[in-house]
Amino acid sequence: MSSQAIVEERIERLKGEVRKMLTGAMDKLSQKLLLIDQIQRLGLAYHFEMEIDEQLEQIYRSYFEFHYSDHNDDQHMVNSSFSLFLGLVQIFNKFKDNEGNFSKSLIADVQGLLSLFEACHLGFHGDDILDDALAFTTALLESIDKGKVSRNLEKQVSHALNQPIHKGLPRVEARHYIQFYQEEPMHDENLDVERKFPFARYRLVEAYFWMSGIYFEPAHEATREILTKVNVILTIMDDLYDGYGTLEELELFTEAIEKWDVNANDGLPEYMQVFYKTVLDFYDEIGDELAKKGQSYRLFYAKEGMKNTVRAYFAEAKWFHQNHVPMMEEYMPIASVTIGCAMVLATLLLGMGDIVTKNEFDWLLFSDPKMVKASNVSEQERGDAASSVECFMKQYRATEEEAKEALRQHVVNAWKDINEGLRCPTDVPSLLSIRILNFSRTFHVIYNDEKDHYSHAGTRFKELVTSLLVNPLPM
């Protein structure tokens, strides 16, 4: 980070994301309670006191309206997280069998036992239920079969038995929990590509380097971050459509993107549901920022860019699954979209301030500008889908080297089109033309020598990243 202001801005954005998680709808009550518990245990609750109190009040009210409708006169008591635990006394009775003893079936749920154990430390005089529950959970946790629980959960149990949360120093316990939370497979890390999407290339650093080539100025840090996220999403989507998903799954996912509705994920496999929600949440985040600036209309164009890209990905996927090698006239319009140029450029327009109007978005997405088409030519091949070389060879009965030479000349001509776009007056600001030029430059560097340095980043790309972002200049 280059300054304290940038750090503070990022913190505020992250706090906004957590607030949306707190106040947003969740499928299960237990999910909301777990989120609140995690926020408190991570030592972050003081940032969200009002939101947490509101959520707990709703949870408490909903529970007692459902189970004890004659207790409505006591609703005014609900104003803190402690009030929620008053209801636990009633809930604990459900864990008992017909003889009044705690059920042995709880033994299988070690995480649930641990939560029950922690809650039992809120007992007060005359509270026999919590005393019994504490003795019960302590005995079971001390005797758990370590071979049947994860190492991380085992460490949490050991720590809790020695130091219950309620009796510990909040900041010290938060420090302990951060390590536990970090090792938890289901912890929230925005877009945790390596775990959630093991089939996809994990290229966060490379994506950031790429977007830095388009927007390197310090003032555009926020736009650079958005573009990096878009690039990561595109990389996952490229790998998803490029042979991982079945054609039936990809058709469902394409239809869901077209609908752009959080409820449109029915029928999708679990990993696709996660990715679909990630995409929609990301654009909601963009929409919130645009609304603050009075630029909500721009979100439509960003979504259209995504929809166009997904349609093109699906067209390529059908070619792949059907072993179809298209003609150049069929291939090039689709390939020019899946490269992602128009979508990335539509996204970068979001951060260009008031100099950009609807005219620029319409020009970019709907007028098929020559300069943008030329930028798309920089990348010659797209993974396992039919490549431009294969299409050229089939259509013109050329050798591989003849096809490559013809396409090299195509790239040379494309650069002349780009240069003409920079020289000749257009209907769009010159600043936009410069960004298109920068996008073409990144393609030239990343796909240089007809090699994909983005997918195979161990040599050339690594040298570029370390030179620009890691190794400082000698003073």
C-alpha positions as CSV (number, residue, x, y, z in Angstrom):
1,M,0.0,0.0,0.0
2,S,1.3,3.4,-1.0
3,S,-0.4,5.5,1.7
4,Q,-2.5,5.3,4.9
5,A,-5.4,6.7,2.9
6,I,-5.4,3.8,0.6
7,V,-5.3,1.4,3.5
8,E,-8.2,3.1,5.2
9,E,-10.3,3.1,2.0
10,R,-9.8,-0.6,1.6
11,I,-10.8,-1.2,5.2
12,E,-14.0,0.8,4.7
13,R,-14.8,-1.3,1.6
14,L,-14.3,-4.5,3.5
15,K,-16.4,-3.3,6.4
16,G,-19.2,-2.5,3.8
17,E,-19.0,-6.1,2.5
18,V,-19.4,-7.5,6.1
19,R,-22.3,-5.2,6.7
20,K,-24.0,-6.5,3.6
21,M,-23.4,-10.1,4.8
22,L,-24.9,-9.3,8.2
23,T,-28.0,-7.6,6.9
24,G,-28.5,-9.8,3.8
25,A,-30.9,-12.8,3.7
26,M,-29.5,-16.2,4.5
27,D,-31.1,-19.6,3.8
28,K,-30.7,-20.8,7.5
29,L,-30.9,-19.1,10.8
30,S,-27.8,-21.1,11.9
31,Q,-25.8,-19.4,9.1
32,K,-26.5,-15.9,10.4
33,L,-25.7,-16.9,14.0
34,L,-22.4,-18.5,12.8
35,L,-21.5,-15.3,11.0
36,I,-22.2,-13.2,14.1
37,D,-20.2,-15.6,16.2
38,Q,-17.2,-15.4,13.8
39,I,-17.3,-11.6,13.7
40,Q,-17.3,-11.4,17.5
41,R,-14.6,-14.0,17.9
42,L,-12.4,-12.3,15.3
43,G,-12.5,-9.2,17.4
44,L,-14.4,-7.1,14.8
45,A,-17.8,-6.8,16.5
46,Y,-17.2,-3.2,17.7
47,H,-17.3,-2.1,14.0
48,F,-20.8,-3.6,13.6
49,E,-22.5,-3.2,17.0
50,M,-25.7,-1.7,15.7
51,E,-26.1,-4.3,12.9
52,I,-25.4,-7.2,15.2
53,D,-27.9,-6.0,17.8
54,E,-30.5,-5.6,15.1
55,Q,-29.9,-9.1,13.7
56,L,-30.0,-10.7,17.2
57,E,-33.2,-8.9,18.0
58,Q,-34.8,-10.2,14.9
59,I,-33.6,-13.7,15.6
60,Y,-34.7,-13.6,19.2
61,R,-38.1,-12.1,18.3
62,S,-38.7,-14.7,15.5
63,Y,-37.8,-17.6,17.7
64,F,-40.1,-16.6,20.6
65,E,-43.0,-15.5,18.3
66,F,-42.8,-19.0,16.8
67,H,-42.4,-20.9,20.0
68,Y,-43.8,-18.7,22.8
69,S,-46.4,-16.3,21.2
70,D,-47.7,-15.3,24.7
71,H,-44.4,-13.7,25.6
72,N,-44.8,-10.7,23.3
73,D,-44.9,-8.3,26.3
74,D,-41.3,-9.1,27.0
75,Q,-40.0,-8.2,23.6
76,H,-38.6,-4.8,24.8
77,M,-36.0,-6.7,26.8
78,V,-34.2,-7.7,23.6
79,N,-31.3,-5.2,23.1
80,S,-28.0,-7.1,23.3
81,S,-26.4,-10.4,22.3
82,F,-26.7,-11.5,25.9
83,S,-30.4,-11.6,25.5
84,L,-30.1,-14.3,22.9
85,F,-28.4,-16.6,25.4
86,L,-31.4,-16.2,27.8
87,G,-33.3,-18.2,25.2
88,L,-30.7,-20.9,25.3
89,V,-32.0,-22.1,28.6
90,Q,-35.2,-23.1,26.7
91,I,-33.4,-24.5,23.7
92,F,-31.1,-26.7,25.9
93,N,-34.1,-28.8,26.9
94,K,-34.4,-30.0,23.3
95,F,-31.0,-31.7,23.7
96,K,-32.4,-34.0,26.5
97,D,-33.8,-37.4,26.2
98,N,-37.0,-38.7,27.8
99,E,-35.2,-39.3,31.1
100,G,-34.0,-35.7,31.3
101,N,-30.4,-36.6,30.4
102,F,-28.5,-35.0,27.6
103,S,-28.7,-37.1,24.5
104,K,-25.6,-39.2,23.6
105,S,-26.3,-38.5,19.9
106,L,-24.7,-35.1,20.5
107,I,-21.3,-36.9,20.7
108,A,-21.1,-37.0,16.9
109,D,-21.4,-33.2,16.6
110,V,-18.1,-32.0,18.1
111,Q,-18.5,-28.5,16.7
112,G,-22.0,-28.3,18.2
113,L,-20.7,-29.6,21.5
114,L,-18.0,-27.0,21.5
115,S,-20.6,-24.2,20.9
116,L,-22.8,-25.6,23.7
117,F,-19.8,-25.8,26.0
118,E,-18.9,-22.1,25.4
119,A,-22.5,-21.0,25.9
120,C,-22.8,-22.9,29.3
121,H,-20.3,-20.4,30.8
122,L,-23.0,-17.8,30.8
123,G,-24.9,-19.6,33.6
124,F,-26.1,-17.8,36.8
125,H,-27.4,-18.8,40.2
126,G,-30.2,-21.3,40.2
127,D,-29.5,-22.3,36.6
128,D,-29.2,-26.1,36.9
129,I,-29.7,-26.7,33.2
130,L,-26.6,-24.8,32.2
131,D,-24.6,-26.5,35.1
132,D,-25.7,-29.9,33.8
133,A,-24.9,-29.0,30.2
134,L,-21.4,-27.8,31.2
135,A,-20.6,-31.0,33.0
136,F,-22.0,-33.0,30.1
137,T,-20.1,-31.2,27.3
138,T,-16.9,-31.0,29.3
139,A,-16.8,-34.8,29.8
140,L,-17.6,-35.4,26.1
141,L,-15.0,-32.9,24.8
142,E,-12.3,-34.3,27.0
143,S,-12.9,-37.8,25.6
144,I,-13.4,-37.1,21.9
145,D,-11.7,-39.5,19.5
146,K,-9.0,-37.3,18.0
147,G,-8.8,-39.5,14.9
148,K,-12.3,-38.6,13.9
149,V,-12.0,-34.8,14.0
150,S,-9.8,-32.4,12.0
151,R,-6.6,-31.2,13.5
152,N,-7.9,-27.6,13.6
153,L,-11.1,-28.6,15.5
154,E,-9.0,-30.7,17.9
155,K,-6.9,-27.6,18.7
156,Q,-10.0,-25.4,19.2
157,V,-11.4,-28.0,21.7
158,S,-8.1,-28.2,23.6
159,H,-7.9,-24.4,23.8
160,A,-11.5,-24.0,24.9
161,L,-11.2,-26.5,27.7
162,N,-8.3,-24.6,29.0
163,Q,-9.6,-21.1,28.3
164,P,-13.4,-20.6,27.6
165,I,-14.2,-17.5,25.6
166,H,-16.4,-15.9,28.2
167,K,-13.5,-16.0,30.8
168,G,-10.8,-14.8,28.4
169,L,-9.4,-11.4,27.4
170,P,-11.2,-10.5,24.2
171,R,-8.2,-9.3,22.2
172,V,-6.1,-12.3,23.3
173,E,-8.9,-14.7,22.4
174,A,-9.4,-12.9,19.0
175,R,-5.7,-13.5,18.3
176,H,-6.1,-17.2,19.0
177,Y,-9.2,-17.5,16.9
178,I,-7.7,-15.7,13.9
179,Q,-5.3,-18.6,13.5
180,F,-8.1,-21.2,14.0
181,Y,-10.3,-19.4,11.5
182,Q,-7.5,-19.1,8.9
183,E,-7.1,-22.9,9.0
184,E,-10.8,-23.5,8.7
185,P,-11.6,-24.8,5.2
186,M,-14.9,-22.9,5.0
187,H,-13.5,-19.5,6.1
188,D,-14.5,-16.5,4.1
189,E,-11.8,-15.2,1.9
190,N,-13.7,-13.4,-0.8
191,L,-12.9,-15.4,-3.9
192,D,-10.8,-18.4,-2.5
193,V,-9.9,-19.8,-5.9
194,E,-7.5,-22.5,-5.0
195,R,-10.0,-24.2,-2.6
196,K,-13.4,-23.5,-4.2
197,F,-12.3,-24.0,-7.8
198,P,-9.4,-26.4,-7.9
199,F,-9.8,-26.8,-11.7
200,A,-9.0,-23.1,-12.3
201,R,-5.7,-21.4,-12.7
202,Y,-4.9,-19.3,-9.7
203,R,-3.5,-16.1,-11.2
204,L,-4.2,-13.3,-8.7
205,V,-0.7,-11.7,-8.9
206,E,-0.5,-12.2,-12.6
207,A,-4.0,-10.6,-13.0
208,Y,-2.9,-7.6,-10.9
209,F,0.2,-7.2,-13.0
210,W,-1.9,-7.3,-16.2
211,M,-4.3,-4.7,-15.0
212,S,-1.5,-2.5,-13.8
213,G,-0.4,-2.4,-17.4
214,I,-3.7,-0.7,-18.2
215,Y,-4.1,1.6,-15.2
216,F,-0.7,2.1,-13.5
217,E,-1.4,5.6,-12.1
218,P,-1.7,5.8,-8.2
219,A,-5.0,7.6,-8.5
220,H,-6.6,4.6,-10.1
221,E,-5.9,2.1,-7.3
222,A,-9.6,1.3,-6.8
223,T,-10.2,0.7,-10.5
224,R,-7.1,-1.5,-10.7
225,E,-8.6,-3.6,-7.9
226,I,-11.9,-4.0,-9.7
227,L,-10.2,-4.9,-12.9
228,T,-8.1,-7.5,-11.1
229,K,-11.2,-9.2,-9.7
230,V,-12.8,-9.2,-13.1
231,N,-9.7,-10.8,-14.6
232,V,-9.7,-13.5,-11.9
233,I,-13.4,-14.2,-12.6
234,L,-12.7,-14.4,-16.3
235,T,-9.9,-16.8,-15.7
236,I,-12.1,-19.1,-13.7
237,M,-14.9,-18.8,-16.3
238,D,-12.4,-19.6,-19.1
239,D,-11.3,-22.8,-17.3
240,L,-14.9,-23.7,-16.4
241,Y,-16.0,-23.5,-20.1
242,D,-12.8,-24.8,-21.5
243,G,-13.4,-28.5,-20.8
244,Y,-14.2,-28.7,-17.1
245,G,-17.9,-28.3,-17.0
246,T,-20.2,-30.7,-18.9
247,L,-22.1,-29.1,-21.8
248,E,-25.4,-29.5,-19.8
249,E,-24.0,-27.8,-16.8
250,L,-22.5,-25.0,-18.9
251,E,-25.9,-24.5,-20.6
252,L,-27.6,-24.1,-17.2
253,F,-24.9,-21.7,-16.1
254,T,-25.2,-19.6,-19.2
255,E,-28.9,-19.4,-18.8
256,A,-28.4,-18.3,-15.1
257,I,-26.1,-15.5,-16.2
258,E,-28.6,-14.4,-18.8
259,K,-31.3,-14.2,-16.1
260,W,-29.0,-12.5,-13.6
261,D,-31.1,-13.5,-10.6
262,V,-29.8,-14.9,-7.3
263,N,-32.7,-17.4,-7.5
264,A,-31.7,-18.6,-10.9
265,N,-29.1,-21.1,-9.7
266,D,-31.5,-24.1,-9.3
267,G,-30.1,-27.2,-10.9
268,L,-26.5,-25.9,-10.9
269,P,-23.9,-28.1,-9.2
270,E,-22.6,-26.8,-5.9
271,Y,-19.3,-25.4,-7.2
272,M,-21.2,-23.5,-10.0
273,Q,-23.7,-22.1,-7.4
274,V,-20.8,-20.7,-5.4
275,F,-19.2,-19.1,-8.5
276,Y,-22.6,-17.8,-9.7
277,K,-23.2,-16.1,-6.3
278,T,-19.7,-14.7,-6.4
279,V,-20.2,-13.1,-9.7
280,L,-23.5,-11.5,-8.7
281,D,-22.2,-10.4,-5.4
282,F,-19.2,-8.7,-7.1
283,Y,-21.4,-6.8,-9.4
284,D,-23.7,-5.8,-6.5
285,E,-20.6,-4.4,-4.9
286,I,-19.8,-2.4,-8.0
287,G,-23.4,-1.2,-8.2
288,D,-23.3,0.1,-4.6
289,E,-20.2,2.2,-5.4
290,L,-21.7,3.5,-8.6
291,A,-25.0,4.5,-6.9
292,K,-23.0,6.7,-4.4
293,K,-21.6,8.6,-7.4
294,G,-24.9,8.9,-9.2
295,Q,-23.7,6.6,-12.0
296,S,-26.0,3.6,-11.6
297,Y,-26.7,3.4,-15.3
298,R,-23.1,2.1,-15.8
299,L,-23.9,-1.2,-14.1
300,F,-26.1,-2.2,-17.0
301,Y,-23.1,-2.0,-19.4
302,A,-20.8,-4.0,-17.1
303,K,-23.4,-6.8,-16.8
304,E,-23.9,-6.8,-20.6
305,G,-20.2,-7.2,-21.0
306,M,-20.3,-10.2,-18.8
307,K,-23.3,-11.7,-20.6
308,N,-21.7,-11.2,-24.0
309,T,-18.6,-13.0,-22.8
310,V,-20.5,-15.9,-21.3
311,R,-22.5,-16.4,-24.6
312,A,-19.2,-16.6,-26.5
313,Y,-17.7,-19.0,-24.0
314,F,-20.7,-21.3,-24.4
315,A,-20.3,-21.1,-28.2
316,E,-16.7,-22.2,-27.9
317,A,-17.7,-24.9,-25.4
318,K,-20.2,-26.4,-27.9
319,W,-17.5,-26.5,-30.6
320,F,-15.2,-28.3,-28.2
321,H,-17.7,-30.9,-27.0
322,Q,-18.9,-31.5,-30.6
323,N,-15.4,-31.7,-32.0
324,H,-16.3,-28.9,-34.4
325,V,-13.6,-26.8,-36.1
326,P,-15.4,-23.6,-37.4
327,M,-14.5,-21.5,-40.4
328,M,-12.5,-18.3,-39.7
329,E,-15.6,-16.1,-40.3
330,E,-17.4,-18.1,-37.6
331,Y,-14.5,-18.3,-35.2
332,M,-13.1,-14.8,-35.1
333,P,-16.2,-12.9,-33.8
334,I,-16.6,-15.4,-31.0
335,A,-12.9,-15.5,-30.1
336,S,-12.7,-11.7,-30.1
337,V,-15.3,-11.8,-27.3
338,T,-13.8,-14.6,-25.2
339,I,-10.5,-12.8,-25.1
340,G,-12.3,-10.4,-22.8
341,C,-11.2,-7.1,-24.3
342,A,-14.6,-5.5,-24.5
343,M,-15.7,-6.7,-21.1
344,V,-12.5,-5.5,-19.4
345,L,-12.7,-2.2,-21.2
346,A,-16.3,-1.8,-20.2
347,T,-15.2,-2.4,-16.6
348,L,-12.3,0.1,-16.8
349,L,-14.8,2.7,-18.0
350,L,-16.5,2.4,-14.7
351,G,-13.6,4.2,-13.0
352,M,-13.0,7.0,-15.6
353,G,-15.1,9.6,-13.9
354,D,-17.5,12.1,-15.5
355,I,-15.5,12.2,-18.7
356,V,-17.3,9.0,-19.6
357,T,-21.0,9.1,-20.6
358,K,-23.4,6.6,-22.1
359,N,-22.0,7.4,-25.5
360,E,-18.7,5.8,-24.7
361,F,-20.3,2.7,-23.3
362,D,-22.6,2.4,-26.4
363,W,-19.6,2.9,-28.6
364,L,-17.6,0.2,-26.9
365,L,-20.2,-2.5,-26.6
366,F,-22.6,-2.0,-29.5
367,S,-20.7,-0.3,-32.4
368,D,-18.0,-2.9,-32.9
369,P,-15.2,-0.3,-33.0
370,K,-12.2,-1.1,-35.3
371,M,-9.7,-0.2,-32.6
372,V,-11.2,-2.7,-30.1
373,K,-11.4,-5.4,-32.7
374,A,-7.8,-4.9,-33.5
375,S,-6.9,-5.2,-29.8
376,N,-8.6,-8.6,-29.8
377,V,-6.2,-10.0,-32.4
378,S,-3.2,-10.0,-30.0
379,E,-4.1,-13.4,-28.6
380,Q,-3.9,-16.2,-31.2
381,E,-5.1,-19.2,-29.3
382,R,-7.6,-20.0,-26.5
383,G,-6.8,-23.2,-24.6
384,D,-8.5,-26.4,-25.8
385,A,-11.1,-24.8,-27.9
386,A,-10.6,-24.7,-31.7
387,S,-7.8,-22.1,-32.3
388,S,-7.4,-19.6,-35.0
389,V,-4.4,-21.7,-36.4
390,E,-6.6,-24.8,-36.6
391,C,-9.5,-22.9,-38.2
392,F,-7.1,-21.3,-40.8
393,M,-5.5,-24.6,-41.6
394,K,-8.8,-26.3,-42.2
395,Q,-10.4,-23.6,-44.2
396,Y,-7.4,-22.8,-46.5
397,R,-5.8,-26.3,-46.4
398,A,-2.6,-24.6,-45.2
399,T,0.3,-26.0,-43.2
400,E,0.7,-25.0,-39.5
401,E,3.5,-22.7,-40.4
402,E,1.6,-21.1,-43.2
403,A,-1.3,-20.5,-40.9
404,K,0.9,-19.0,-38.2
405,E,2.6,-16.7,-40.7
406,A,-0.7,-15.5,-42.1
407,L,-2.0,-14.8,-38.6
408,R,1.3,-12.9,-37.7
409,Q,0.6,-10.6,-40.6
410,H,-3.0,-10.2,-39.2
411,V,-1.5,-9.0,-35.9
412,V,0.8,-6.6,-37.8
413,N,-2.2,-5.1,-39.6
414,A,-4.1,-5.0,-36.3
415,W,-1.4,-2.8,-34.7
416,K,-1.7,-0.4,-37.6
417,D,-5.5,-0.2,-37.0
418,I,-4.7,0.6,-33.3
419,N,-2.2,3.3,-34.3
420,E,-4.8,4.8,-36.7
421,G,-7.3,4.9,-33.9
422,L,-4.8,6.9,-31.8
423,R,-4.0,9.3,-34.6
424,C,-7.4,10.0,-36.0
425,P,-10.1,11.9,-34.1
426,T,-12.9,9.6,-32.8
427,D,-16.2,10.1,-31.0
428,V,-14.6,9.0,-27.7
429,P,-12.1,10.8,-25.4
430,S,-8.4,10.2,-26.2
431,L,-8.0,8.9,-22.6
432,L,-10.1,5.9,-23.6
433,S,-8.0,5.3,-26.7
434,I,-4.9,5.2,-24.5
435,R,-6.5,2.6,-22.3
436,I,-7.3,0.4,-25.3
437,L,-3.6,0.9,-26.4
438,N,-2.5,-0.2,-22.9
439,F,-4.7,-3.3,-23.1
440,S,-3.1,-4.2,-26.4
441,R,0.3,-3.7,-25.0
442,T,-0.4,-6.1,-22.1
443,F,-1.5,-8.8,-24.6
444,H,1.7,-8.2,-26.6
445,V,3.9,-8.7,-23.4
446,I,1.9,-11.6,-21.8
447,Y,1.4,-13.6,-25.1
448,N,4.8,-12.7,-26.6
449,D,6.6,-15.2,-28.8
450,E,3.4,-17.1,-29.4
451,K,3.6,-18.3,-25.8
452,D,0.9,-18.0,-23.1
453,H,3.0,-16.5,-20.2
454,Y,-0.2,-16.0,-18.2
455,S,-1.0,-19.7,-17.9
456,H,2.7,-20.7,-17.7
457,A,4.0,-17.9,-15.4
458,G,7.0,-19.6,-14.0
459,T,9.7,-17.9,-16.1
460,R,9.1,-14.7,-18.2
461,F,6.1,-13.5,-16.2
462,K,7.8,-14.2,-12.9
463,E,10.7,-12.0,-14.0
464,L,8.3,-9.2,-15.0
465,V,6.4,-9.3,-11.7
466,T,9.5,-9.4,-9.4
467,S,11.1,-6.6,-11.4
468,L,8.1,-4.3,-11.2
469,L,6.4,-5.3,-7.9
470,V,9.0,-7.0,-5.7
471,N,12.5,-5.8,-6.1
472,P,13.0,-2.1,-5.3
473,L,15.3,0.1,-7.2
474,P,18.7,0.6,-5.5
475,M,18.9,3.9,-3.7
